[in-house]
Amino acid sequence: MIRYEACVGCGDCARYCPPKAIKMADGKPRIDLGTCIRCYCCQELCPHKAVFIRRNWFFRLFK
């Protein structure tokens, strides 16, 4: 999930996404959830904390 109000369109999330699941469109990131491997690199590297990937219920159960 992208919090577009916090996103400045820097493209770091797309640049560092290992499977290239994020593409920039109109200056904002778009995530292809079918390609996303849930590595959380985009969330960890976003300097503006605009990316938030929710863990599915299975992983939240064991956290």
N, CA and C atoms as an extended XYZ file, in Angstrom:
189
Properties=species:S:1:pos:R:3:atomname:S:1:resname:S:1:resid:I:1 pbc="F F F"
N         0.845       -1.163        0.000 N   MET     1
C         0.000        0.000        0.000 CA  MET     1
C         0.899        1.236        0.000 C   MET     1
N         0.567        2.169       -0.812 N   ILE     2
C         1.303        3.426       -0.893 CA  ILE     2
C         0.445        4.515       -0.240 C   ILE     2
N         1.027        5.244        0.675 N   ARG     3
C         0.347        6.402        1.250 CA  ARG     3
C         0.727        7.589        0.363 C   ARG     3
N        -0.109        7.857       -0.619 N   TYR     4
C         0.203        8.858       -1.634 CA  TYR     4
C         0.337       10.267       -1.067 C   TYR     4
N        -0.294       10.541        0.064 N   GLU     5
C        -0.152       11.873        0.657 CA  GLU     5
C         1.259       12.086        1.198 C   GLU     5
N         1.971       10.996        1.518 N   ALA     6
C         3.347       11.091        2.027 CA  ALA     6
C         4.386       10.896        0.920 C   ALA     6
N         3.995       10.301       -0.196 N   CYS     7
C         4.920        9.992       -1.288 CA  CYS     7
C         5.317       11.261       -2.040 C   CYS     7
N         6.617       11.415       -2.253 N   VAL     8
C         7.108       12.567       -3.010 CA  VAL     8
C         7.544       12.168       -4.419 C   VAL     8
N         7.407       10.885       -4.763 N   GLY     9
C         7.736       10.429       -6.105 CA  GLY     9
C         9.218       10.289       -6.387 C   GLY     9
N        10.021       10.028       -5.361 N   CYS    10
C        11.475        9.940       -5.554 CA  CYS    10
C        11.890        8.703       -6.359 C   CYS    10
N        11.081        7.632       -6.320 N   GLY    11
C        11.369        6.431       -7.093 CA  GLY    11
C        12.310        5.443       -6.425 C   GLY    11
N        12.721        5.710       -5.184 N   ASP    12
C        13.608        4.773       -4.497 CA  ASP    12
C        12.975        3.389       -4.375 C   ASP    12
N        11.693        3.334       -4.093 N   CYS    13
C        11.022        2.043       -3.946 CA  CYS    13
C        11.113        1.222       -5.233 C   CYS    13
N        10.875        1.856       -6.368 N   ALA    14
C        10.950        1.167       -7.657 CA  ALA    14
C        12.381        0.800       -8.026 C   ALA    14
N        13.299        1.679       -7.728 N   ARG    15
C        14.710        1.473       -8.070 CA  ARG    15
C        15.301        0.269       -7.333 C   ARG    15
N        14.931        0.089       -6.077 N   TYR    16
C        15.536       -0.955       -5.257 CA  TYR    16
C        14.671       -2.209       -5.086 C   TYR    16
N        13.550       -2.288       -5.746 N   CYS    17
C        12.666       -3.460       -5.657 CA  CYS    17
C        13.322       -4.653       -6.359 C   CYS    17
N        13.699       -5.709       -5.605 N   PRO    18
C        14.389       -6.855       -6.226 CA  PRO    18
C        13.638       -7.501       -7.397 C   PRO    18
N        12.314       -7.765       -7.284 N   PRO    19
C        11.633       -8.386       -8.430 CA  PRO    19
C        11.091       -7.380       -9.446 C   PRO    19
N        11.392       -6.078       -9.225 N   LYS    20
C        10.896       -5.013      -10.118 CA  LYS    20
C         9.372       -5.001      -10.192 C   LYS    20
N         8.741       -5.156       -9.031 N   ALA    21
C         7.278       -5.176       -8.940 CA  ALA    21
C         6.684       -3.774       -8.866 C   ALA    21
N         7.535       -2.760       -8.728 N   ILE    22
C         7.053       -1.385       -8.609 CA  ILE    22
C         7.465       -0.598       -9.839 C   ILE    22
N         6.497        0.031      -10.452 N   LYS    23
C         6.731        0.901      -11.606 CA  LYS    23
C         6.234        2.295      -11.257 C   LYS    23
N         6.935        3.296      -11.750 N   MET    24
C         6.515        4.673      -11.545 CA  MET    24
C         5.573        5.078      -12.677 C   MET    24
N         4.441        5.655      -12.312 N   ALA    25
C         3.459        6.129      -13.290 CA  ALA    25
C         2.948        7.489      -12.824 C   ALA    25
N         3.089        8.491      -13.642 N   ASP    26
C         2.673        9.852      -13.303 CA  ASP    26
C         3.347       10.336      -12.022 C   ASP    26
N         4.605        9.934      -11.822 N   GLY    27
C         5.364       10.380      -10.666 CA  GLY    27
C         5.038        9.670       -9.369 C   GLY    27
N         4.232        8.622       -9.438 N   LYS    28
C         3.855        7.872       -8.240 CA  LYS    28
C         4.071        6.381       -8.481 C   LYS    28
N         4.422        5.631       -7.439 N   PRO    29
C         4.662        4.197       -7.595 CA  PRO    29
C         3.369        3.397       -7.699 C   PRO    29
N         3.441        2.359       -8.496 N   ARG    30
C         2.335        1.403       -8.636 CA  ARG    30
C         2.925        0.025       -8.381 C   ARG    30
N         2.353       -0.724       -7.439 N   ILE    31
C         2.868       -2.040       -7.071 CA  ILE    31
C         2.048       -3.119       -7.753 C   ILE    31
N         2.727       -4.027       -8.445 N   ASP    32
C         2.094       -5.208       -9.026 CA  ASP    32
C         2.141       -6.293       -7.949 C   ASP    32
N         1.035       -6.489       -7.258 N   LEU    33
C         1.006       -7.436       -6.138 CA  LEU    33
C         1.219       -8.880       -6.575 C   LEU    33
N         0.990       -9.172       -7.834 N   GLY    34
C         1.250      -10.511       -8.349 CA  GLY    34
C         2.736      -10.802       -8.484 C   GLY    34
N         3.531       -9.766       -8.664 N   THR    35
C         4.981       -9.896       -8.806 CA  THR    35
C         5.706       -9.677       -7.480 C   THR    35
N         5.095       -8.938       -6.580 N   CYS    36
C         5.701       -8.594       -5.287 CA  CYS    36
C         5.988       -9.870       -4.485 C   CYS    36
N         7.203       -9.959       -3.920 N   ILE    37
C         7.596      -11.128       -3.126 CA  ILE    37
C         7.553      -10.837       -1.625 C   ILE    37
N         7.022       -9.704       -1.238 N   ARG    38
C         6.883       -9.299        0.167 CA  ARG    38
C         8.225       -9.308        0.894 C   ARG    38
N         9.238       -8.751        0.261 N   CYS    39
C        10.570       -8.663        0.881 CA  CYS    39
C        10.680       -7.430        1.767 C   CYS    39
N         9.755       -6.482        1.616 N   TYR    40
C         9.673       -5.264        2.414 CA  TYR    40
C        10.809       -4.279        2.168 C   TYR    40
N        11.589       -4.474        1.102 N   CYS    41
C        12.660       -3.529        0.773 CA  CYS    41
C        12.090       -2.132        0.532 C   CYS    41
N        10.991       -2.031       -0.180 N   CYS    42
C        10.401       -0.725       -0.479 CA  CYS    42
C         9.984       -0.018        0.804 C   CYS    42
N         9.403       -0.750        1.712 N   GLN    43
C         8.964       -0.173        2.983 CA  GLN    43
C        10.162        0.280        3.815 C   GLN    43
N        11.194       -0.523        3.856 N   GLU    44
C        12.372       -0.207        4.666 CA  GLU    44
C        13.198        0.940        4.077 C   GLU    44
N        13.219        1.059        2.748 N   LEU    45
C        14.067        2.053        2.104 CA  LEU    45
C        13.386        3.388        1.803 C   LEU    45
N        12.082        3.456        1.942 N   CYS    46
C        11.375        4.700        1.640 CA  CYS    46
C        11.768        5.770        2.650 C   CYS    46
N        12.404        6.861        2.178 N   PRO    47
C        12.848        7.900        3.117 CA  PRO    47
C        11.692        8.701        3.723 C   PRO    47
N        10.503        8.588        3.156 N   HIS    48
C         9.349        9.353        3.630 CA  HIS    48
C         8.292        8.482        4.297 C   HIS    48
N         8.614        7.194        4.478 N   LYS    49
C         7.694        6.236        5.125 CA  LYS    49
C         6.332        6.219        4.433 C   LYS    49
N         6.356        6.280        3.103 N   ALA    50
C         5.112        6.303        2.337 CA  ALA    50
C         4.659        4.911        1.912 C   ALA    50
N         5.501        3.902        2.104 N   VAL    51
C         5.156        2.539        1.696 CA  VAL    51
C         4.862        1.719        2.943 C   VAL    51
N         3.736        1.022        2.913 N   PHE    52
C         3.357        0.173        4.030 CA  PHE    52
C         2.830       -1.142        3.457 C   PHE    52
N         3.570       -2.208        3.677 N   ILE    53
C         3.154       -3.528        3.210 CA  ILE    53
C         2.657       -4.300        4.425 C   ILE    53
N         1.414       -4.720        4.375 N   ARG    54
C         0.861       -5.481        5.496 CA  ARG    54
C         1.255       -6.936        5.380 C   ARG    54
N         1.625       -7.507        6.478 N   ARG    55
C         1.907       -8.945        6.523 CA  ARG    55
C         0.570       -9.676        6.562 C   ARG    55
N         0.523      -10.841        5.917 N   ASN    56
C        -0.733      -11.574        5.937 CA  ASN    56
C        -0.984      -12.146        7.327 C   ASN    56
N        -2.171      -12.642        7.557 N   TRP    57
C        -2.586      -13.078        8.890 CA  TRP    57
C        -1.688      -14.174        9.450 C   TRP    57
N        -1.158      -15.038        8.595 N   PHE    58
C        -0.318      -16.143        9.047 CA  PHE    58
C         0.957      -15.639        9.724 C   PHE    58
N         1.623      -14.655        9.093 N   PHE    59
C         2.855      -14.126        9.653 CA  PHE    59
C         2.591      -13.238       10.874 C   PHE    59
N         1.452      -12.550       10.890 N   ARG    60
C         1.117      -11.735       12.058 CA  ARG    60
C         0.825      -12.611       13.264 C   ARG    60
N         0.331      -13.810       13.043 N   LEU    61
C         0.010      -14.737       14.117 CA  LEU    61
C         1.257      -15.126       14.895 C   LEU    61
N         2.385      -15.255       14.192 N   PHE    62
C         3.615      -15.703       14.825 CA  PHE    62
C         4.570      -14.578       15.195 C   PHE    62
N         4.174      -13.370       15.037 N   LYS    63
C         5.047      -12.239       15.375 CA  LYS    63
C         5.023      -11.961       16.852 C   LYS    63
